[in-house]
Amino acid sequence: MKNKLLTLLVLLLPLVIKAQDTEKNFQLGFTASPNIGWARFNDAPSTYASKSSKIGFSYGLIGDFGFARNYFFSTGFAITSINAKTEENGGFTEGSTAATRSFDIQYIEVPLTIKLKTNSVAERSFYGQFGLSTGFNIKAKSDVKTRTATVVTDDLKNQSVDNDNKVRLGLVAGAGVQWDYNENSKFITGVTFNNGFTDILSKKPSIRNSYLALTLGVLF
């Protein structure tokens, strides 16, 4: 009986070791990341221009799934606000107007990326990340201020964007540091660039939004 148990333990030992390695290569955590968003026009007349960047925010879950040593499939589920300001300028000729629009668009964002990490040295490791961002529009609002060369003719707040696209795709590139707090907990600090390549509106003009985020998170 003892011999049978010993044989069974020997046979199960590789599976136990593999399970432990798999556990170490999977981590789930939380992220809360402020961002700076902006919009750009694509194939639009020169009277359309990006006015300025605006502050946004992202929060949600992140997960790193290891498939080889130091190689991870990184994904998540986050609520991300991308805000931006644009201007449509009529040139201020007689009777013309200019409109400044402040977009506030919120997405459910699911990144699909590959993350490469270095070995941990002095309780920290560095990472690089690249992949695709998929977003699903859940709110689209805008403030619109219309003016002539001398006076403001209209100032509308919190208007619904009726012709917004419901899906957003973007390219993700990021880098940062993963700090080892203990064996199971890691802190993340980094920078992530998300470059949108689909329009935020379903009709012309073609406008695309992007953002640069300070990536903050904790993995367990």
N, CA, C and O of each residue as an XYZ file, in Angstrom:
880
protein
N       0.833     -1.209      0.000
C       0.000      0.000      0.000
C       0.864      1.252      0.000
O       0.600      2.203     -0.736
N       1.916      1.241      0.848
C       2.808      2.394      0.903
C       3.498      2.613     -0.431
O       3.681      3.748     -0.873
N       3.881      1.505     -1.070
C       4.554      1.611     -2.358
C       3.621      2.213     -3.413
O       4.038      3.013     -4.250
N       2.345      1.806     -3.352
C       1.374      2.361     -4.302
C       1.174      3.861     -4.084
O       1.089      4.632     -5.040
N       1.098      4.266     -2.806
C       0.945      5.691     -2.506
C       2.163      6.475     -2.963
O       2.037      7.569     -3.512
N       3.343      5.913     -2.733
C       4.573      6.582     -3.135
C       4.626      6.736     -4.652
O       5.006      7.783     -5.176
N       4.231      5.653     -5.351
C       4.203      5.717     -6.813
C       3.223      6.773     -7.303
O       3.514      7.501     -8.252
N       2.043      6.860     -6.648
C       1.021      7.842     -7.018
C       1.533      9.267     -6.798
O       1.297     10.148     -7.625
N       2.230      9.492     -5.685
C       2.778     10.822     -5.398
C       3.819     11.214     -6.429
O       3.870     12.362     -6.872
N       4.648     10.252     -6.806
C       5.676     10.542     -7.820
C       5.033     10.920     -9.149
O       5.490     11.832     -9.837
N       3.957     10.198     -9.502
C       3.263     10.485    -10.756
C       2.551     11.836    -10.727
O       2.479     12.527    -11.743
N       2.029     12.210     -9.562
C       1.290     13.469     -9.439
C       2.192     14.675     -9.249
O       1.757     15.806     -9.466
N       3.440     14.460     -8.847
C       4.330     15.579     -8.557
C       4.516     16.526     -9.736
O       4.453     17.739     -9.536
N       4.742     16.036    -10.961
C       4.871     16.971    -12.083
C       3.620     17.811    -12.313
O       3.711     18.984    -12.677
N       2.440     17.202    -12.099
C       1.195     17.955    -12.270
C       1.066     19.050    -11.231
O       0.602     20.148    -11.542
N       1.472     18.767     -9.996
C       1.416     19.770     -8.931
C       2.345     20.931     -9.238
O       1.974     22.094     -9.085
N       3.577     20.600     -9.680
C       4.545     21.644    -10.016
C       4.033     22.503    -11.163
O       4.149     23.728    -11.128
N       3.460     21.849    -12.193
C       2.919     22.579    -13.322
C       1.771     23.481    -12.907
O       1.659     24.605    -13.394
N       0.917     22.999    -12.010
C      -0.208     23.810    -11.530
C       0.295     25.020    -10.769
O      -0.265     26.110    -10.888
N       1.360     24.834     -9.979
C       1.908     25.968     -9.234
C       2.497     26.992    -10.178
O       2.324     28.194     -9.978
N       3.200     26.526    -11.217
C       3.766     27.449    -12.193
C       2.683     28.203    -12.922
O       2.812     29.400    -13.177
N       1.587     27.490    -13.269
C       0.471     28.136    -13.942
C      -0.154     29.199    -13.054
O      -0.530     30.272    -13.526
N      -0.262     28.897    -11.769
C      -0.848     29.850    -10.830
C       0.004     31.109    -10.755
O      -0.531     32.217    -10.708
N       1.315     30.951    -10.744
C       2.198     32.102    -10.680
C       2.118     32.939    -11.949
O       2.369     34.143    -11.917
N       1.766     32.302    -13.076
C       1.703     33.000    -14.352
C       0.324     33.570    -14.653
O       0.062     33.985    -15.782
N      -0.545     33.595    -13.678
C      -1.847     34.230    -13.844
C      -2.080     35.183    -12.693
O      -1.990     34.797    -11.528
N      -2.381     36.431    -13.020
C      -2.668     37.426    -11.989
C      -3.823     38.312    -12.432
O      -3.918     38.714    -13.591
N      -4.687     38.600    -11.487
C      -5.846     39.447    -11.717
C      -5.764     40.638    -10.775
O      -5.325     40.498     -9.633
N      -6.181     41.801    -11.241
C      -6.071     42.977    -10.381
C      -6.969     44.108    -10.823
O      -7.904     43.922    -11.602
N      -6.661     45.299    -10.302
C      -7.457     46.491    -10.539
C      -6.577     47.593    -11.116
O      -5.373     47.643    -10.864
N      -7.197     48.472    -11.891
C      -6.486     49.615    -12.433
C      -7.325     50.876    -12.273
O      -8.553     50.829    -12.343
N      -6.656     51.996    -12.060
C      -7.293     53.311    -12.013
C      -6.301     54.289    -12.640
O      -5.269     54.601    -12.047
N      -6.623     54.772    -13.848
C      -5.629     55.492    -14.636
C      -6.191     56.796    -15.193
O      -7.133     56.765    -15.986
N      -5.638     57.935    -14.801
C      -6.002     59.199    -15.451
C      -5.392     59.265    -16.844
O      -4.350     58.663    -17.100
N      -6.043     59.995    -17.740
C      -5.519     60.120    -19.100
C      -5.718     61.519    -19.653
O      -6.523     62.298    -19.142
N      -4.978     61.823    -20.695
C      -5.135     63.062    -21.459
C      -5.608     62.669    -22.846
O      -4.898     61.974    -23.574
N      -6.810     63.112    -23.218
C      -7.390     62.745    -24.502
C      -7.426     63.903    -25.477
O      -7.464     65.067    -25.079
N      -7.414     63.576    -26.749
C      -7.521     64.589    -27.797
C      -8.181     63.970    -29.016
O      -8.285     62.749    -29.132
N      -8.623     64.826    -29.918
C      -9.263     64.378    -31.156
C      -8.496     64.936    -32.345
O      -7.860     65.987    -32.256
N      -8.566     64.215    -33.459
C      -7.939     64.690    -34.683
C      -8.893     64.424    -35.851
O      -9.626     63.435    -35.871
N      -8.857     65.335    -36.814
C      -9.703     65.189    -37.990
C      -8.948     64.430    -39.070
O      -7.741     64.600    -39.243
N      -9.680     63.590    -39.793
C      -9.093     62.792    -40.863
C      -9.811     63.128    -42.167
O     -11.019     62.922    -42.284
N      -9.069     63.645    -43.146
C      -9.652     64.036    -44.442
C     -10.782     65.046    -44.274
O     -11.848     64.917    -44.877
N     -10.526     66.051    -43.444
C     -11.518     67.095    -43.211
C     -11.007     68.428    -43.760
O      -9.797     68.613    -43.887
N     -11.909     69.360    -44.088
C     -11.458     70.684    -44.552
C     -10.590     71.375    -43.497
O     -10.637     71.031    -42.316
N      -9.803     72.351    -43.940
C      -8.884     73.049    -43.040
C      -9.602     73.869    -41.981
O      -8.984     74.291    -41.004
N     -10.897     74.102    -42.160
C     -11.658     74.856    -41.164
C     -11.963     74.035    -39.918
O     -12.419     74.580    -38.913
N     -11.713     72.720    -39.976
C     -11.883     71.858    -38.816
C     -10.519     71.626    -38.163
O      -9.528     71.383    -38.852
N     -10.477     71.702    -36.847
C      -9.191     71.535    -36.164
C      -9.405     71.015    -34.749
O     -10.453     71.226    -34.139
N      -8.383     70.330    -34.246
C      -8.385     69.930    -32.841
C      -8.095     71.159    -32.000
O      -7.117     71.867    -32.242
N      -8.940     71.415    -31.013
C      -8.805     72.629    -30.215
C      -7.824     72.438    -29.063
O      -6.868     73.203    -28.937
N      -8.047     71.429    -28.221
C      -7.167     71.182    -27.077
C      -7.439     69.800    -26.513
O      -8.452     69.179    -26.834
N      -6.543     69.326    -25.680
C      -6.725     68.046    -24.998
C      -7.525     68.254    -23.712
O      -7.636     69.371    -23.206
N      -8.081     67.152    -23.195
C      -8.858     67.218    -21.963
C      -8.553     65.992    -21.099
O      -8.101     64.958    -21.593
N      -8.809     66.134    -19.811
C      -8.539     65.069    -18.853
C      -9.676     64.048    -18.855
O     -10.851     64.414    -18.876
N      -9.316     62.768    -18.832
C     -10.279     61.679    -18.706
C      -9.821     60.698    -17.635
O      -8.858     60.956    -16.913
N     -10.514     59.578    -17.538
C     -10.188     58.619    -16.485
C     -10.631     57.226    -16.907
O     -11.585     57.064    -17.668
N      -9.915     56.215    -16.395
C     -10.238     54.815    -16.671
C     -10.102     54.007    -15.390
O      -9.175     54.220    -14.608
N     -11.034     53.073    -15.178
C     -10.950     52.197    -14.015
C     -11.580     50.852    -14.353
O     -12.511     50.775    -15.155
N     -11.060     49.785    -13.730
C     -11.623     48.472    -13.991
C     -10.695     47.347    -13.585
O      -9.861     47.504    -12.693
N     -10.848     46.203    -14.254
C     -10.088     45.001    -13.954
C      -9.006     44.775    -15.011
O      -9.188     45.128    -16.177
N      -7.892     44.193    -14.602
C      -6.848     43.787    -15.531
C      -6.428     42.355    -15.206
O      -6.525     41.915    -14.061
N      -5.966     41.643    -16.215
C      -5.520     40.267    -16.016
C      -4.345     39.942    -16.906
O      -4.358     40.259    -18.095
N      -3.328     39.312    -16.345
C      -2.161     38.855    -17.093
C      -2.140     37.325    -17.075
O      -2.124     36.708    -16.010
N      -2.139     36.721    -18.268
C      -2.158     35.269    -18.403
C      -0.852     34.827    -19.069
O      -0.635     35.091    -20.251
N       0.006     34.160    -18.315
C       1.284     33.734    -18.851
C       1.154     32.517    -19.749
O       0.486     31.548    -19.389
N       1.788     32.559    -20.919
C       1.799     31.397    -21.812
C       3.224     30.928    -22.098
O       3.413     29.886    -22.726
N       4.220     31.674    -21.652
C       5.622     31.269    -21.722
C       6.374     32.134    -20.717
O       5.832     33.111    -20.199
N       7.601     31.776    -20.451
C       8.362     32.528    -19.464
C       8.488     33.996    -19.892
O       9.030     34.308    -20.952
N       7.971     34.888    -19.034
C       8.027     36.336    -19.238
C       7.152     36.839    -20.388
O       7.237     38.010    -20.759
N       6.311     35.966    -20.955
C       5.385     36.374    -22.012
C       3.953     36.210    -21.496
O       3.593     35.166    -20.952
N       3.131     37.274    -21.679
C       1.793     37.270    -21.116
C       0.784     37.791    -22.134
O       1.073     38.692    -22.921
N      -0.411     37.198    -22.094
C      -1.569     37.782    -22.766
C      -2.264     38.646    -21.737
O      -2.746     38.147    -20.720
N      -2.317     39.946    -22.001
C      -2.860     40.899    -21.032
C      -4.166     41.476    -21.553
O      -4.226     41.993    -22.668
N      -5.205     41.385    -20.746
C      -6.519     41.898    -21.125
C      -7.163     42.556    -19.910
O      -6.505     42.765    -18.891
N      -8.431     42.877    -20.017
C      -9.107     43.515    -18.893
C     -10.515     43.933    -19.256
O     -11.046     43.574    -20.308
N     -11.101     44.695    -18.363
C     -12.459     45.212    -18.535
C     -12.498     46.543    -17.797
O     -12.453     46.577    -16.567
N     -12.583     47.636    -18.544
C     -12.473     48.955    -17.920
C     -13.526     49.911    -18.465
O     -13.976     49.781    -19.603
N     -13.906     50.867    -17.636
C     -14.738     51.992    -18.057
C     -13.796     53.162    -18.325
O     -13.121     53.642    -17.414
N     -13.751     53.616    -19.566
C     -12.776     54.629    -19.971
C     -13.484     55.836    -20.566
O     -14.296     55.703    -21.481
N     -13.166     57.028    -20.035
C     -13.669     58.289    -20.585
C     -12.567     58.934    -21.412
O     -11.459     59.155    -20.923
N     -12.881     59.236    -22.676
C     -11.949     59.938    -23.558
C     -12.588     61.276    -23.914
O     -13.614     61.324    -24.593
N     -11.975     62.355    -23.451
C     -12.523     63.686    -23.639
C     -11.618     64.502    -24.561
O     -10.397     64.346    -24.541
N     -12.222     65.369    -25.364
C     -11.449     66.174    -26.305
C     -12.258     67.392    -26.720
O     -13.474     67.441    -26.536
N     -11.562     68.373    -27.283
C     -12.219     69.597    -27.734
C     -11.824     69.867    -29.185
O     -10.647     69.795    -29.537
N     -12.819     70.181    -30.026
C     -12.572     70.499    -31.430
C     -13.173     71.848    -31.783
O     -13.989     72.398    -31.043
N     -12.753     72.370    -32.931
C     -13.282     73.659    -33.393
C     -13.601     73.589    -34.873
O     -12.815     73.085    -35.675
N     -14.766     74.102    -35.216
C     -15.183     74.242    -36.609
C     -15.249     75.726    -36.898
O     -16.154     76.412    -36.422
N     -14.299     76.231    -37.674
C     -14.102     77.668    -37.847
C     -14.564     78.095    -39.228
O     -14.063     77.621    -40.248
N     -15.526     78.998    -39.237
C     -16.031     79.524    -40.504
C     -15.175     80.623    -41.084
O     -15.494     81.154    -42.149
N     -14.094     80.981    -40.413
C     -13.196     81.999    -40.930
C     -13.540     83.410    -40.490
O     -12.811     84.354    -40.794
N     -14.650     83.558    -39.773
C     -15.087     84.853    -39.270
C     -15.288     85.873    -40.390
O     -15.086     87.072    -40.192
N     -15.686     85.387    -41.565
C     -16.120     86.318    -42.599
C     -17.508     86.819    -42.220
O     -18.113     86.324    -41.270
N     -17.989     87.761    -42.933
C     -19.267     88.380    -42.564
C     -20.384     87.337    -42.556
O     -20.630     86.653    -43.550
N     -21.047     87.239    -41.413
C     -22.157     86.312    -41.269
C     -21.751     84.899    -40.909
O     -22.623     84.057    -40.689
N     -20.443     84.600    -40.838
C     -20.003     83.241    -40.540
C     -19.935     83.024    -39.032
O     -19.902     83.976    -38.254
N     -19.915     81.758    -38.638
C     -19.821     81.408    -37.224
C     -18.746     80.341    -37.026
O     -18.325     79.678    -37.975
N     -18.316     80.191    -35.788
C     -17.394     79.119    -35.405
C     -18.018     78.372    -34.242
O     -18.684     78.967    -33.394
N     -17.800     77.059    -34.206
C     -18.367     76.230    -33.145
C     -17.247     75.465    -32.460
O     -16.433     74.814    -33.116
N     -17.212     75.550    -31.137
C     -16.276     74.768    -30.330
C     -17.054     73.648    -29.651
O     -18.055     73.894    -28.978
N     -16.582     72.408    -29.834
C     -17.270     71.242    -29.279
C     -16.357     70.529    -28.290
O     -15.201     70.231    -28.592
N     -16.891     70.265    -27.114
C     -16.172     69.485    -26.107
C     -16.836     68.114    -26.005
O     -17.960     67.998    -25.517
N     -16.135     67.076    -26.469
C     -16.679     65.719    -26.464
C     -16.340     65.015    -25.154
O     -15.216     65.112    -24.661
N     -17.312     64.313    -24.598
C     -17.126     63.444    -23.432
C     -17.732     62.096    -23.798
O     -18.948     61.911    -23.738
N     -16.866     61.152    -24.180
C     -17.328     59.845    -24.656
C     -16.789     58.765    -23.726
O     -15.599     58.732    -23.414
N     -17.677     57.890    -23.292
C     -17.317     56.838    -22.343
C     -17.491     55.473    -22.998
O     -18.491     55.209    -23.666
N     -16.492     54.608    -22.791
C     -16.479     53.288    -23.411
C     -16.295     52.193    -22.363
O     -15.662     52.402    -21.328
N     -16.860     51.027    -22.653
C     -16.404     49.792    -22.017
C     -15.247     49.293    -22.870
O     -15.426     48.968    -24.043
N     -14.064     49.234    -22.276
C     -12.862     48.944    -23.043
C     -12.303     47.569    -22.678
O     -12.162     47.236    -21.501
N     -11.988     46.778    -23.703
C     -11.413     45.447    -23.516
C     -10.127     45.377    -24.343
O     -10.195     45.150    -25.551
N      -8.965     45.565    -23.729
C      -7.714     45.473    -24.476
C      -7.330     44.017    -24.747
O      -7.608     43.127    -23.944
N      -6.696     43.800    -25.876
C      -6.194     42.471    -26.262
C      -4.730     42.657    -26.640
O      -4.415     42.981    -27.785
N      -3.840     42.452    -25.678
C      -2.448     42.828    -25.873
C      -1.489     41.714    -25.449
O      -1.854     40.791    -24.721
N      -0.267     41.835    -25.926
C       0.835     40.980    -25.506
C       1.758     41.812    -24.613
O       2.153     42.921    -24.976
N       2.093     41.271    -23.455
C       2.970     41.959    -22.512
C       4.230     41.125    -22.289
O       4.159     39.928    -22.008
N       5.365     41.771    -22.419
C       6.656     41.133    -22.184
C       7.283     41.721    -20.931
O       7.407     42.940    -20.804
N       7.678     40.855    -20.006
C       8.258     41.304    -18.744
C       9.686     40.788    -18.599
O      10.013     39.686    -19.039
N      10.524     41.604    -17.977
C      11.868     41.144    -17.653
C      11.824     40.321    -16.368
O      10.817     40.315    -15.661
N      12.910     39.636    -16.074
C      13.029     38.972    -14.786
C      13.062     40.020    -13.671
O      13.532     41.140    -13.874
N      12.563     39.649    -12.504
C      12.529     40.567    -11.377
C      13.927     40.762    -10.806
O      14.614     39.796    -10.472
N      14.344     42.031    -10.695
C      15.633     42.389    -10.114
C      15.389     43.508     -9.109
O      14.758     44.515     -9.431
N      15.893     43.325     -7.888
C      15.702     44.319     -6.828
C      14.218     44.604     -6.616
O      13.819     45.753     -6.431
N      13.400     43.538     -6.645
C      11.959     43.602     -6.374
C      11.192     44.443     -7.400
O      10.170     45.051     -7.082
N      11.693     44.466     -8.608
C      10.947     45.136     -9.678
C      11.322     44.524    -11.023
O      12.420     43.997    -11.204
N      10.383     44.607    -11.957
C      10.614     44.152    -13.319
C      10.023     45.182    -14.277
O       9.094     45.909    -13.925
N      10.563     45.234    -15.475
C      10.092     46.166    -16.491
C       9.256     45.416    -17.520
O       9.455     44.224    -17.757
N       8.318     46.136    -18.127
C       7.470     45.486    -19.121
C       7.239     46.398    -20.322
O       7.322     47.622    -20.225
N       6.952     45.774    -21.439
C       6.492     46.449    -22.645
C       5.214     45.785    -23.117
O       5.028     44.582    -22.931
N       4.342     46.556    -23.721
C       3.010     46.047    -24.054
C       2.577     46.586    -25.405
O       2.799     47.759    -25.709
N       1.956     45.731    -26.223
C       1.487     46.159    -27.539
C       0.289     45.302    -27.936
O       0.241     44.108    -27.644
N      -0.678     45.933    -28.607
C      -1.827     45.161    -29.057
C      -2.977     46.031    -29.514
O      -2.788     47.167    -29.946
N      -4.172     45.478    -29.410
C      -5.393     46.092    -29.901
C      -6.301     46.469    -28.746
O      -6.385     45.760    -27.743
N      -6.987     47.610    -28.903
C      -7.987     48.036    -27.925
C      -9.361     48.012    -28.582
O      -9.552     48.583    -29.655
N     -10.308     47.356    -27.941
C     -11.687     47.353    -28.422
C     -12.559     48.094    -27.406
O     -12.487     47.823    -26.208
N     -13.377     49.024    -27.888
C     -14.228     49.803    -27.003
C     -15.663     49.823    -27.485
O     -15.928     49.832    -28.687
N     -16.596     49.830    -26.532
C     -18.023     49.848    -26.842
C     -18.642     51.078    -26.173
O     -18.652     51.206    -24.949
N     -19.151     51.965    -27.004
C     -19.666     53.249    -26.546
C     -20.885     53.069    -25.629
O     -21.868     52.432    -26.007
N     -20.804     53.643    -24.414
C     -21.949     53.580    -23.503
C     -22.491     54.970    -23.168
O     -23.576     55.092    -22.599
N     -21.736     56.025    -23.519
C     -22.224     57.386    -23.296
C     -21.473     58.342    -24.207
O     -20.254     58.247    -24.350
N     -22.205     59.260    -24.820
C     -21.574     60.262    -25.674
C     -22.290     61.593    -25.476
O     -23.454     61.737    -25.853
N     -21.600     62.562    -24.888
C     -22.143     63.882    -24.636
C     -21.200     64.939    -25.216
O     -20.018     64.675    -25.438
N     -21.729     66.117    -25.453
C     -20.878     67.210    -25.930
C     -21.448     68.547    -25.478
O     -22.660     68.713    -25.340
N     -20.545     69.496    -25.252
C     -20.902     70.897    -25.041
C     -20.570     71.646    -26.319
O     -19.482     71.477    -26.869
N     -21.486     72.466    -26.797
C     -21.296     73.175    -28.063
C     -21.465     74.669    -27.819
O     -22.501     75.126    -27.337
N     -20.422     75.416    -28.162
C     -20.470     76.881    -28.046
C     -20.293     77.472    -29.449
O     -19.272     77.256    -30.102
N     -21.294     78.212    -29.893
C     -21.270     78.841    -31.219
C     -21.092     80.344    -31.059
O     -21.701     80.958    -30.183
N     -20.248     80.941    -31.919
C     -19.982     82.367    -31.799
C     -19.669     82.966    -33.171
O     -19.259     82.272    -34.102
N     -19.874     84.255    -33.255
C     -19.420     85.016    -34.415
C     -18.094     85.675    -34.040
O     -17.494     85.344    -33.017
N     -17.654     86.585    -34.853
C     -16.393     87.269    -34.563
C     -16.485     88.128    -33.317
O     -15.459     88.483    -32.736
N     -17.691     88.469    -32.896
C     -17.829     89.408    -31.777
C     -18.591     88.862    -30.580
O     -18.297     89.241    -29.446
N     -19.561     87.983    -30.799
C     -20.404     87.543    -29.681
C     -20.625     86.040    -29.715
O     -20.511     85.399    -30.760
N     -20.950     85.485    -28.528
C     -21.363     84.083    -28.421
C     -22.851     84.010    -28.727
O     -23.652     84.669    -28.064
N     -23.225     83.224    -29.717
C     -24.621     83.139    -30.130
C     -25.368     81.978    -29.483
O     -26.596     81.998    -29.389
N     -24.630     80.974    -29.042
C     -25.281     79.818    -28.415
C     -24.276     79.097    -27.535
O     -23.090     79.038    -27.858
N     -24.753     78.547    -26.421
C     -23.883     77.806    -25.500
C     -24.692     76.656    -24.909
O     -25.403     76.828    -23.919
N     -24.576     75.479    -25.529
C     -25.365     74.318    -25.150
C     -24.514     73.352    -24.336
O     -23.379     73.055    -24.708
N     -25.059     72.863    -23.226
C     -24.325     71.979    -22.328
C     -24.927     70.573    -22.328
O     -26.142     70.400    -22.428
N     -24.057     69.583    -22.213
C     -24.462     68.193    -21.989
C     -25.456     67.694    -23.034
O     -26.490     67.112    -22.706
N     -25.116     67.935    -24.301
C     -25.968     67.500    -25.399
C     -25.623     66.073    -25.828
O     -24.451     65.697    -25.859
N     -26.633     65.292    -26.154
C     -26.400     63.938    -26.641
C     -25.809     63.970    -28.048
O     -26.223     64.770    -28.887
N     -24.845     63.097    -28.295
C     -24.262     62.953    -29.632
C     -25.014     61.822    -30.320
O     -24.764     60.648    -30.047
N     -25.931     62.174    -31.206
C     -26.831     61.185    -31.789
C     -26.172     60.331    -32.869
O     -26.596     59.200    -33.110
N     -25.150     60.859    -33.512
C     -24.525     60.140    -34.634
C     -23.182     59.534    -34.239
O     -22.263     59.464    -35.054
N     -23.072     59.093    -32.976
C     -21.820     58.514    -32.502
C     -21.705     57.049    -32.919
O     -22.697     56.323    -32.975
N     -20.474     56.635    -33.210
C     -20.216     55.222    -33.492
C     -20.216     54.432    -32.193
O     -19.741     54.919    -31.167
N     -20.742     53.226    -32.232
C     -20.869     52.423    -31.021
C     -19.647     51.567    -30.735
O     -19.513     51.041    -29.630
N     -18.757     51.416    -31.700
C     -17.558     50.600    -31.517
C     -16.329     51.437    -31.830
O     -16.296     52.170    -32.820
N     -15.324     51.322    -30.981
C     -14.049     52.024    -31.198
C     -12.909     51.009    -31.180
O     -12.861     50.141    -30.308
N     -11.998     51.117    -32.133
C     -10.805     50.281    -32.184
C      -9.567     51.168    -32.119
O      -9.555     52.270    -32.666
N      -8.538     50.686    -31.457
C      -7.318     51.468    -31.339
C      -6.110     50.576    -31.159
O      -6.232     49.407    -30.793
N      -4.941     51.139    -31.422
C      -3.684     50.449    -31.178
C      -3.134     50.870    -29.822
O      -3.173     52.047    -29.464
N      -2.620     49.898    -29.071
C      -2.115     50.138    -27.714
C      -0.613     49.894    -27.684
O      -0.133     48.873    -28.176
N       0.127     50.837    -27.106
C       1.562     50.660    -26.871
C       1.864     51.233    -25.494
O       1.482     52.362    -25.186
N       2.546     50.455    -24.672
C       2.820     50.912    -23.312
C       4.093     50.327    -22.756
O       4.638     49.361    -23.290
N       4.562     50.926    -21.673
C       5.756     50.454    -20.977
C       5.673     50.913    -19.535
O       5.008     51.902    -19.227
N       6.356     50.188    -18.647
C       6.321     50.574    -17.242
C       7.111     49.638    -16.365
O       7.945     48.862    -16.830
N       6.823     49.733    -15.078
C       7.527     48.965    -14.064
C       6.506     48.223    -13.209
O       5.477     48.783    -12.830
N       6.798     46.963    -12.910
C       5.993     46.171    -11.989
C       6.787     45.988    -10.699
O       7.880     45.423    -10.702
N       6.219     46.476     -9.596
C       6.913     46.463     -8.307
C       6.411     45.296     -7.465
O       5.203     45.120     -7.304
N       7.324     44.507     -6.934
C       6.964     43.345     -6.113
C       6.756     43.789     -4.667
O       7.714     44.104     -3.960
N       5.488     43.810     -4.233
C       5.205     44.138     -2.834
C       5.429     42.914     -1.953
O       6.064     42.999     -0.902
N       4.908     41.793     -2.388
C       5.195     40.507     -1.744
C       5.053     39.422     -2.797
O       4.983     39.729     -3.987
N       5.009     38.178     -2.394
C       4.992     37.079     -3.350
C       3.774     37.107     -4.250
O       3.846     36.677     -5.401
N       2.657     37.606     -3.747
C       1.409     37.550     -4.499
C       0.923     38.909     -5.000
O       0.070     38.949     -5.887
N       1.423     40.005     -4.477
C       0.914     41.334     -4.820
C       1.975     42.134     -5.571
O       3.137     42.185     -5.169
N       1.545     42.766     -6.684
C       2.429     43.571     -7.511
C       1.756     44.917     -7.794
O       0.552     44.974     -8.044
N       2.527     45.979     -7.753
C       2.049     47.291     -8.135
C       2.551     47.617     -9.542
O       3.668     47.254     -9.910
N       1.727     48.294    -10.314
C       2.084     48.651    -11.691
C       2.089     50.164    -11.839
O       1.131     50.831    -11.446
N       3.148     50.702    -12.397
C       3.203     52.105    -12.800
C       3.756     52.153    -14.220
O       4.764     51.513    -14.520
N       3.103     52.904    -15.081
C       3.570     52.952    -16.460
C       2.856     54.016    -17.265
O       2.076     54.805    -16.731
N       3.130     54.028    -18.546
C       2.514     54.961    -19.490
C       1.949     54.149    -20.650
O       2.623     53.261    -21.172
N       0.720     54.446    -21.057
C       0.061     53.740    -22.152
C      -0.460     54.735    -23.176
O      -1.157     55.687    -22.826
N      -0.123     54.513    -24.443
C      -0.634     55.318    -25.550
C      -1.670     54.495    -26.294
O      -1.395     53.376    -26.727
N      -2.873     55.060    -26.442
C      -3.973     54.397    -27.137
C      -4.371     55.261    -28.331
O      -4.945     56.337    -28.166
N      -4.064     54.783    -29.522
C      -4.270     55.553    -30.752
C      -5.494     55.023    -31.502
O      -5.431     53.953    -32.107
N      -6.600     55.761    -31.467
C      -7.824     55.322    -32.129
C      -7.716     55.408    -33.635
O      -7.195     56.385    -34.172
N      -8.214     54.368    -34.330
C      -8.195     54.411    -35.792
C      -9.585     54.197    -36.397
O      -9.702     53.917    -37.590
N     -10.631     54.326    -35.590
C     -11.994     54.360    -36.104
C     -12.627     55.695    -35.720
O     -12.246     56.309    -34.724
N     -13.587     56.132    -36.514
C     -14.231     57.427    -36.287
C     -15.146     57.384    -35.070
O     -15.759     56.358    -34.776
N     -15.230     58.502    -34.370
C     -16.149     58.570    -33.241
C     -17.556     58.956    -33.683
O     -18.510     58.808    -32.920
N     -17.689     59.454    -34.920
C     -18.991     59.794    -35.476
C     -19.288     58.914    -36.672
O     -18.375     58.469    -37.367
N     -20.572     58.661    -36.913
C     -20.969     57.790    -38.018
C     -21.109     58.541    -39.330
O     -21.372     57.927    -40.364
N     -20.938     59.862    -39.312
C     -20.997     60.649    -40.541
C     -19.860     61.668    -40.529
O     -19.175     61.844    -39.522
N     -19.677     62.327    -41.657
C     -18.610     63.310    -41.787
C     -18.874     64.511    -40.896
O     -20.034     64.836    -40.643
N     -17.826     65.186    -40.408
C     -16.414     64.945    -40.708
C     -15.858     63.751    -39.943
O     -16.417     63.336    -38.928
N     -14.761     63.209    -40.435
C     -14.121     62.061    -39.807
C     -13.261     62.532    -38.630
O     -12.271     63.238    -38.817
N     -13.658     62.127    -37.403
C     -12.931     62.508    -36.193
C     -12.536     61.232    -35.454
O     -13.347     60.320    -35.297
N     -11.289     61.177    -35.005
C     -10.791     60.034    -34.240
C     -10.180     60.533    -32.931
O      -9.537     61.582    -32.890
N     -10.392     59.768    -31.872
C      -9.871     60.180    -30.572
C      -8.787     59.230    -30.079
O      -8.807     58.035    -30.372
N      -7.851     59.776    -29.334
C      -6.730     59.026    -28.770
C      -6.472     59.539    -27.361
O      -7.003     60.574    -26.956
N      -5.643     58.796    -26.614
C      -5.291     59.284    -25.287
C      -3.951     58.720    -24.827
O      -3.485     57.686    -25.305
N      -3.354     59.437    -23.887
C      -2.131     59.017    -23.223
C      -2.454     58.878    -21.742
O      -2.902     59.839    -21.116
N      -2.233     57.695    -21.175
C      -2.660     57.414    -19.797
C      -1.484     57.137    -18.887
O      -0.492     56.532    -19.293
N      -1.608     57.587    -17.653
C      -0.711     57.170    -16.577
C      -1.290     55.883    -15.996
O      -2.310     55.914    -15.307
N      -0.647     54.760    -16.270
C      -1.180     53.455    -15.896
C      -0.826     53.129    -14.448
O       0.350     53.029    -14.098
N      -1.847     52.965    -13.610
C      -1.674     52.601    -12.220
C      -2.514     51.370    -11.916
O      -3.674     51.302    -12.323
N      -1.958     50.411    -11.220
C      -2.728     49.211    -10.934
C      -2.073     48.338     -9.871
O      -0.940     48.572     -9.451
N      -2.818     47.331     -9.455
C      -2.301     46.357     -8.514
C      -2.757     44.972     -8.955
O      -3.924     44.775     -9.291
N      -1.839     44.020     -8.952
C      -2.137     42.645     -9.332
C      -2.016     41.745     -8.102
O      -1.160     41.964     -7.246
N      -2.875     40.739     -8.024
C      -2.863     39.812     -6.892
C      -2.572     38.390     -7.380
O      -2.519     37.459     -6.576
